[in-house]
Structure formats: C-alpha cells, structure tokens
Amino acid sequence: MRFQQVATLGLLPAGLATAQLTYADNQPKVIRDSEAVAANFPEVEGVELFSPAFASPESVPSTFANGTSGPTDEATLDHFLRTLAARNEWMTYHNPDFKSEEGRSIPYVYLSNSNRVVDGLASHANASAPGKVRIWMQGGVHGNEPAGDQALLALLGKLDANATFRMSLKQAAQSENGS
C-alpha cells in the first residue's frame, strides 16, 4: 500500500506537467468561413490596412493557409512593434520578463502623449495624471482568432502613418472624458 501511494505521488508531477503542456497547446485549427459567410464580407475599396499581414503579404507564414498559425509570426510582430515605437515619441515598446504558457514573449506598446514611458504601467507619467484618459486595447486574446490581432496591428499602423487620424482619435477620447 505504501509503495502505491509513493508511486502515485511520484507520477503526480508528471501528470501536471502533461496537463500544462496540453493546456498551453490546445488551440484548434482556424476554420475558414464558408463561401456563404465570406460573401457577406466583400473587399472594401480605398481602405489601406497597415498590419504586417496586409502591408507585406509575403511575410504571412505558409501555415496560415491551412489554419495552423496566425498571419503574423512572433519575429514579424516584434519587429513591427519595435519599428513603430522607434519612429514615434508617443509609443514605447516593452517586452516584459514573463512569458506565455508556451514560453513565448508577450511584447506590448504603451501609447502616451506624455514623455516616453520607460517604466511601463507603474511609471510616474501614468501615476501622476489621475484625470488622464486611459484606453486598453488587446489583440489575439484567444490565440486562434486572427482578426483581433490584425485589427489592432492595423490600428497601430494607421496611428503611425496618419497624424490627422491620430489627432482626431485623441480629440474624440478627450471629449468623451470631458477634458
């Protein structure tokens, strides 16, 4: 009986490790919409999308076609965010120490019309302006919904490419806040 308890306890960590691997790798393949659904979403003329997948279609991994990856790989995403942040004072790139369940980095950008935010969310610039408008945007929440991350990357690209759009968005946010 004692051996059975020890053996069971010894196998418990292995089972937990397997469960963690399964949890982190449980993303189903992306399923394409049917022709009937796709027909309701025609190409839109005159709209330029600035996400890497649309701006540089050659960067889309071949595995996107069969639904086993998103349209923007980690290296392309990281390069895109770093490039935008390097070009714009109002954008700061961060890559925190923590990782996803799969061991991937989770880079993010912080947008602010204050001075560059070096210390991220805990910075003096963030804490010292209690009346400042704060908007949280997140893409790729579930990992297998490519439209979410591509929409956010396209928005960041448009903010970079179009100062008039950027200012109108800022003014709209401030007027909603009463500032």
N, C-alpha and C positions, 0 to 999 in steps of 0.2 A: 504494500500500500504506500509506504514512504517513497519508494522508487517512482511510482506512478505520479505522485504529487510533485516530486522534484522534476521529473521529465516534463510534466505539463507546464510547470513554471518556466522551465528552460525553453520550451517551444513558444511561450507567450511572446517574448520579444520578436522572434522571427515572424510570427503571425501579425504583430503590429506593424512591423516594417513592410510586410507584403501589403497590408491594408493601406498603408500610407502611399505606397507606390501605385496601387490601384486607384486610390482617391485622386492622386495628382495626375494620373494618366487616363482619366475616364471620359475624355472628350469624344463625343461621337463625331463621325464624319459630317461635314457640312453637306446638306442635301439641297440641290438646286431646285428652285421653284419650277413648277410645271409651266408649259407654254401658255396655258390659260391665265395663270397668275402673272407671268412675265409680260404678257400682252397689255396689262394694265399699267405698266411702268415703261413707257417708251423713252427713247433717247431724248434728252432735252437740248435744244439748240441754244447756243450762246452762253452756256454755263461752263466755266472753267474750274475744274477741281484740282486742288493743289496737293493732294496727298501723294505720297510716292507711287502708289499703285496706278494712279491716273496720270500723273505728270511724267512718270518713267515706266511705262508698261513692261519694258524689258527687265525690270527689277522684280517682277512678280515671280515667286518660285513656281516651278513646274508642278509641284504637288498641290497647288491651289486648284488646278483644273479638276483633280479627282476628289477634292474636298478634304484632304488630309492636312492642310495647313492654311493659314491666313494669307492674304495677298501681300503682306509686308513682313519680311523676316526681321529677326532681332537686330542684326547688324544695320540694315537699312533704316529701321525705326530709330535706332540710337544715332546714326549719322544725321538723319533728318532733324531730330530734335536739337542736337548739338549745333548744327549749321544755323538753324533759325535763331537759337539763343546767342550765337556768336555775332550775328548780324543786327540784333535788336537789344537796345539797352533795357527795354521793358520786359524782357524774357530772360529767365535764369534757368539753366539746366541743372538737374540734380539726379544723382544715382545713389540711392541710399544703400546702407550696408546690408539690409535684409533682402532676402530672395523669395521667390515664389516656391510653392511646394515642389516644383520641378527643378529648383535650383537656378532659375533664370532671374536676371536682374529686372527691376521694376523702375525704369527711369521715369522722371516726370519733369515738367516745366512749370515754373511759377511766373505768372504774369502780373506786373505791377507798374504803375506809373510813378512809384517812389523810386529811390535809388536802388541799384541792384541788390537783391536779397541773397546774401551769402549763406546765411544760416537756415534757410528754409522757413518752415512754418513757425518756428519758435523765435524768429528774429525780432529785433526791436522795431523794425519797419512795420511788421504785422501787428505786434502787440501795442504799439503806441498810437494807433489810429482806430479807436473803437467805433467811430462813425463811418468808417470806410466800407464801401461795397465789397462783398466777397462772393464770388461765384465759383462753385465747384463743378468741374466737368470731368467726366471719366469715360474712356472708351475701352472696348474689349472686356467688359465686365464678366461675361461668361466664357470668354476664350474661344468660342466657336461661332460667334456672331460677327462676321467681318464688317458689316455695315457700321457698327458702332465705333470701332476704332478708326475706320476710314473716314467717317464723318468728322470726327474730332481732329484728325490729322489734316483734313481738307480745310477745316475752320482755322486751325493754326497757320496753315499755309496762306490762306486768304488774309489773315491779320498781318502776316509778314509782307505780302505782296501789294496790299491795298491800304494805304494810310487813311484814305477817306472813309472806307468801310470800318476800319479800326476805331476812328474817332466817333463815327456815328453810333457804333455799338457801345462805346464808353459813355457817350452822352445819354443814350437810352437807359443804360444801367443806373446812371446817376440821377436821372429824372424820376425813375421808378423808386429810388431810395429817398427822394426829396432833397438831394444835395444840390 
